[in-house]
Amino acid sequence: MSALARYVERVVGIADCKVSATAGERLITYALGSCLGVVVYDPIVQVAGLLHVMLPTGSIDKPQQRVRPAMFVDSGVPMLFKACYALGAQKSRMRLVVAGGAHAGVSMHADRFKIGLHNARAFASLLLRNGVEVHASDLGGSQIARNVWIDVTNGDVTVCVNGVERRL
């Protein structure tokens, strides 16, 4: 039996958010490039959440932000926290991990829009304003596609890049 066979996987798509308090589940998102995968976990109530966010701010498209808040850092991150609170999580106990924010092209200078960098900055600014700390991160790099998952049972967060897994 493979290690993956023991989990029920719930896939978090692009501009999507899922939360769970179900032991044995794994929340997973694939192919984070410039997007951010934001993972939160409250170990006391075993509540996990995963957000796959695309862009830094919804101010560029307010109608889209109302319809798809998980698309933007400034609306998706608060939505993730609130969904976890609804399952009994508390901000003071939550562990936060973030991955992604790669730049397109061979170097950051060749990346015209620098979406990954802007996503990471917007995320850091939002956390600072709200007194939240990042416990672990795997950010940046050039054209790196990361898969990220969290085991709801124990809160273990894993990032996989080019087939190499690493716990954060």
C-alpha positions, 0 to 999 in steps of 0.5 A, a space after each residue: 500500500 502506498 503512502 498516498 493510499 491511506 489519505 482521502 485527498 481533497 484538491 484545492 484548485 487555483 483561486 480555491 480554498 478548502 478547510 477540514 477537521 476530518 482526520 485522515 484527509 489531506 488538503 493538496 494543491 498542485 503546480 504553484 508558480 507565482 501563486 501562493 499556497 497558504 496553509 493554516 493549522 490549529 493543532 488543538 482542534 485539528 483544523 486545517 485550511 489551504 488556499 491557492 491564491 493567484 493575485 495580490 489585490 482585488 482592487 484590480 477587479 472588484 466584481 471578480 473579487 466579490 465572486 471569487 475572493 480566493 483569487 486574491 491575497 487581500 480577500 482570500 487570506 481573511 476568508 481562509 482564517 474565517 473558515 477555520 474559525 468556523 470549525 473552532 480554530 483560534 488565531 493564537 494557536 494557528 500555525 501558518 505556512 506559505 509556499 510559491 511566489 516564483 517568478 516567470 522567466 530565467 531571472 526576476 529581472 526578466 519577469 515583467 509583471 513580477 506577480 510572485 514577488 507582488 503576491 509575497 509582499 501583499 501576503 507579508 503586509 497583510 500578516 504584519 497588519 494583523 499580527 500573524 507570523 509565518 512558521 515556515 515558508 518556501 518562496 521564490 525561485 525561477 519557474 518553480 512549480 510546487 505541490 503543497 499538502 497538509 495532513 489534517 490529522 497531524 498538521 504536517 505540511 509537505 512541499 514537493 518540487 521536481 519530485 523531491 518532498 520536504 516537510 516545512 
